[in-house]
Amino acid sequence: MTELVGGHRGTVAQRTADAGVAPVWVVPLSDVHAGQELQEAVLAAVRSGWWSAGPRVAEFERAFADLCRTRHAIAVANGTAALHLALLAVGCGPGDEVVIPSLNFVAGANAIGHIGASAVFCDICGDDDLTLDPRDVEAAISPATKAIVVMHYGGHPCRMDEILDIADRRGITVIEDAAHAPGATLAGRPCGAMGAIGCFSFFSNKNIPMGEGGMVVTDGDELERRMRLLRSHGMTTLSWERHKGHATTYDVLLQGFNFRMDDLRAAMGLAQLPRLRDANAARGRIVGSYRQALHGFRGIRMPFPPRIGTVPAHHLAVILLPPGTRRHEVRAVLAAAGIQSSVHYPPTHRFSWYQARGRRRPLPRTDAVSERLLTLPLYPHMDDAAVLAVIDAVTEAVR
Ligand SMILES: *Cc1c(COP(=O)(O)O)cnc(C)c1O
């Protein structure tokens, strides 16, 4: 117990060394903050004696629905499970096509494959906006298209009005992959609440880190009912409800999954929700420093210039290296300075599995940025020295 309360206090490097994990970055790509409140919330959940889905999950769902201003929120095991449930709930299945940006984490395409549908990849808008291009979404639609899975890349709202308009005209459902975008808004509307269903992830490097975890949000009562059933084996009651004496038995209405979240994780989520707005703003200030120092420096570009009426969640700090830059050399300079970097993402359509599957379409703008993308460290409690160290290393590496 003293371990839990007293630990997780040192620097990132110290903690990483404690855990026996190599290598030790001076500035990691992302980092979690185990504050006192979070530690106490988890300890209280542990001491409560109810560890699986229970009252904390229910409370987290209510709080998350409030954040998104949706009627319903259903907590799940991870963001991939959220996408899986959403696709099934809107009736996607074998033979259907689902349009999705290739510049994306592979989870969306994998979930589409798992339900027997096929992913049709669309392009991004361009260098300044790495979200999916509405015109290319329209071009990708066929008579077999059942849904569009948009992705708010880096926590920047995609061009949702145009996409919703296209989907409306064609009778196609829009699912939002809002894994990067909790707390982001577009003209006052929360990301995740604009399409039929919004999907979130609470993986450790996301804006609300919980180890693993996810959420679906919706205003649709029937969608909610179906996703609650699918989440837990199609069963009509949860163990918690039976434990409380609210139910003694259950029926199985469909063949579901175990995609449940547990109360320990919900406690972590509840402890962090009140700080989300400040944490996202802190991310935004760091991105602002990067932009000021790096945008325009020797041909470096930083996508997503600030837009009036848009509040991003600033999940990622992404720059585009000058065309022709050898990215692995830049990354090696950063690594030598103890700075972790990444690439979000190797385009999905280029992976071996997806190269051999689905309808192939030209994705010139995705291909053009893919070799230039570089993700820099970003986390809310990143200090000025760390931000400066990153900027120094990038300006030294790009010549
Ligand atoms: C993280 C992520 C997911 C998957 O979430 P998990 O919780 O890791 O399953 C899906 N889509 C995007 C865009 C993500 O970044």
PDBQT file of the ligand as one rigid body, heavy atoms in Angstrom, charges set to zero:
ROOT
HETATM    1  C1  LIG A 401      -5.890   4.010 -29.888  1.00  0.00    +0.000 C 
HETATM    2  C2  LIG A 401      -6.759   4.060 -31.077  1.00  0.00    +0.000 A 
HETATM    3  C3  LIG A 401      -7.733   3.079 -31.326  1.00  0.00    +0.000 A 
HETATM    4  C4  LIG A 401      -7.862   1.813 -30.531  1.00  0.00    +0.000 C 
HETATM    5  O1  LIG A 401      -8.004   1.969 -29.201  1.00  0.00    +0.000 OA
HETATM    6  P1  LIG A 401      -7.511   0.792 -28.198  1.00  0.00    +0.000 P 
HETATM    7  O2  LIG A 401      -8.064   1.252 -26.896  1.00  0.00    +0.000 OA
HETATM    8  O3  LIG A 401      -6.036   0.755 -28.241  1.00  0.00    +0.000 OA
HETATM    9  O4  LIG A 401      -8.140  -0.471 -28.669  1.00  0.00    +0.000 OA
HETATM   10  C5  LIG A 401      -8.566   3.240 -32.412  1.00  0.00    +0.000 A 
HETATM   11  N1  LIG A 401      -8.431   4.293 -33.231  1.00  0.00    +0.000 NA
HETATM   12  C6  LIG A 401      -7.488   5.231 -33.046  1.00  0.00    +0.000 A 
HETATM   13  C7  LIG A 401      -7.414   6.381 -33.987  1.00  0.00    +0.000 C 
HETATM   14  C8  LIG A 401      -6.613   5.135 -31.976  1.00  0.00    +0.000 A 
HETATM   15  O5  LIG A 401      -5.659   6.056 -31.812  1.00  0.00    +0.000 OA
ENDROOT
TORSDOF 0
